Amino acid sequence: MKYHLDEGIQQCAQETVRECVLLANQTYRRRIRMPAIDFGLKGRCAGQLVAKPISVAKSSYIIRINGDMLIRHFEYFMREVIPHEVAHLVVHWIYGARAKAHGEEWKTVMKECFGLEPSIYHALPTRSARHHAREYIYQCVCQNHAFTLRRHKNAERGAKYLCRHCGMLLKFRGRAQDLARQE
């Protein structure tokens, strides 16, 4: 299900980013600039820092946030995800692009600046039934295979899929719900 990301939620997220940047500036006595914020990130990733080089000496930073996940897990984003992404910004600003994404510098920023236990991965549910449902059934000699919509569309466009067990070409049988009604 697609959620509507209203302006109030966006403003709260932007304010949290602003507070985290301010805290980092106070902690490390820097003048880290406020990054742009994009709420269009999709998929399983909760957040992402993008550094776009403007020139040899300058970069423009964008924090990308998964808007659908933000709506469903608002408090977690404010408490964990946004500080996580701002920590990447701080590390990039202080140590440059050569620092490891989740290296010691990043772990130190997470602990010292934000008082958080550094965690690389979020624990949020990410599989959307709409996007990941395996509802298209293909068959070979030995078994049925459930395909996602993407794989089914690829097969319709001519992609050939073989069974890993018997090596036979997979053939479309129908949608899972239609086949279930027939049985």
C-alpha positions in Angstrom: 0.0 0.0 0.0 1.3 3.5 -1.0 1.1 6.0 1.9 0.6 9.7 1.5 3.6 11.7 2.8 2.1 14.9 4.1 4.0 18.2 4.6 3.9 17.9 8.4 5.8 14.6 8.4 8.3 16.0 5.9 8.8 19.1 8.1 9.4 16.9 11.2 12.0 14.9 9.4 13.7 18.0 8.1 13.7 19.4 11.6 15.2 16.3 13.0 18.0 16.4 10.3 18.5 20.1 11.3 18.8 19.2 15.0 21.2 16.4 14.3 23.4 18.6 12.1 23.4 21.3 14.8 24.4 18.7 17.5 27.2 17.5 15.2 28.4 21.0 14.7 28.5 21.6 18.4 30.1 18.3 19.2 32.9 18.5 16.6 33.1 22.3 16.3 32.4 22.3 12.6 30.2 24.2 10.2 28.5 21.3 8.5 25.9 22.6 6.1 22.4 21.3 6.1 21.9 18.7 3.3 19.1 18.6 0.9 16.4 16.0 1.8 14.7 13.8 -0.7 11.8 11.5 0.3 11.7 9.4 -2.8 13.8 6.5 -1.8 12.2 3.2 -2.6 12.7 -0.5 -1.8 14.3 -2.0 1.4 16.7 0.9 2.1 15.4 3.2 4.9 17.9 6.0 4.2 20.9 7.0 2.2 23.5 9.8 2.0 24.4 10.9 -1.5 27.5 13.1 -2.0 27.4 14.8 -5.4 30.6 16.5 -6.3 30.2 20.1 -7.5 33.9 20.7 -8.0 37.1 19.3 -6.7 36.8 21.2 -3.4 33.0 21.1 -2.9 30.3 18.5 -2.6 26.5 18.8 -2.3 24.9 16.4 0.1 21.5 14.8 -0.2 19.9 12.6 2.5 17.4 10.3 0.8 14.6 8.9 2.9 12.2 6.1 2.2 8.9 8.1 2.5 6.7 5.0 2.7 8.7 3.5 5.5 9.0 6.9 7.3 5.2 7.1 7.5 4.8 3.6 8.9 7.7 3.8 11.3 7.9 7.5 12.1 9.4 7.3 15.7 12.1 4.9 14.6 13.1 7.1 11.7 13.3 10.2 14.0 15.3 8.2 16.6 17.5 6.0 14.5 17.5 6.4 10.7 18.0 10.1 10.5 20.9 10.2 13.0 22.4 7.3 11.1 22.3 9.2 7.8 23.6 12.4 9.5 26.4 10.4 11.0 27.5 9.5 7.4 27.3 13.2 6.5 29.5 14.1 9.5 32.1 11.4 8.7 32.2 12.5 5.0 32.6 16.1 6.1 35.3 15.5 8.6 37.2 12.5 7.1 36.4 12.7 3.5 35.1 10.2 1.0 37.8 7.6 1.8 36.4 6.8 5.2 34.5 3.5 5.3 30.7 3.9 5.3 30.2 2.0 8.5 33.8 2.1 9.8 35.2 3.1 13.1 34.7 6.9 12.4 31.0 6.4 11.7 30.6 4.2 14.8 32.3 6.8 16.9 30.0 9.6 15.6 27.0 7.4 16.4 28.1 6.9 20.0 29.7 10.2 20.8 27.5 12.6 19.0 24.1 10.9 19.0 24.4 8.5 21.9 23.2 5.6 19.8 24.5 2.1 19.4 25.9 1.9 15.9 23.8 -0.5 13.8 24.3 -0.9 10.1 20.9 -2.4 9.3 17.5 -1.4 10.4 15.0 -3.9 11.8 12.0 -2.7 9.9 9.7 -4.9 7.9 10.4 -4.1 4.2 8.5 -6.6 2.1 5.4 -4.9 0.6 2.8 -7.5 -0.4 2.1 -5.5 -3.5 5.7 -5.4 -4.7 6.9 -8.8 -3.6 4.0 -11.1 -3.9 4.9 -14.3 -5.8 1.6 -14.7 -7.5 2.5 -16.0 -11.0 3.0 -19.8 -11.2 5.4 -21.3 -13.7 5.9 -25.1 -14.0 8.6 -27.5 -15.2 8.7 -31.3 -15.1 9.6 -31.5 -11.4 7.8 -28.7 -9.6 6.0 -25.3 -9.6 7.9 -22.0 -9.4 6.3 -18.8 -8.0 7.3 -15.7 -9.8 7.1 -12.0 -8.8 5.3 -9.6 -11.2 8.7 -8.3 -12.5 10.0 -11.8 -13.3 6.6 -12.6 -15.0 6.8 -9.5 -17.1 10.3 -10.4 -18.1 9.1 -13.8 -19.2 6.3 -12.3 -21.2 8.9 -10.1 -23.0 10.8 -13.2 -24.0 13.2 -14.0 -21.1 13.7 -17.7 -20.7 13.9 -19.3 -17.2 15.1 -22.8 -16.5 14.5 -25.0 -13.5 17.7 -25.3 -11.4 16.8 -28.9 -10.5 15.7 -30.5 -13.8 17.0 -27.9 -16.3 13.7 -27.7 -18.2 12.2 -24.5 -19.5 9.6 -23.0 -17.2 6.1 -22.5 -18.6 3.4 -20.1 -17.3 0.5 -22.0 -15.6 -1.5 -19.0 -14.3 -2.0 -16.7 -11.3 -1.8 -18.4 -7.9 -5.2 -17.2 -6.8 -6.8 -18.4 -10.0 -5.2 -21.8 -9.7 -6.2 -22.1 -6.1 -9.9 -21.5 -7.1 -9.7 -24.3 -9.7 -8.4 -26.9 -7.2 
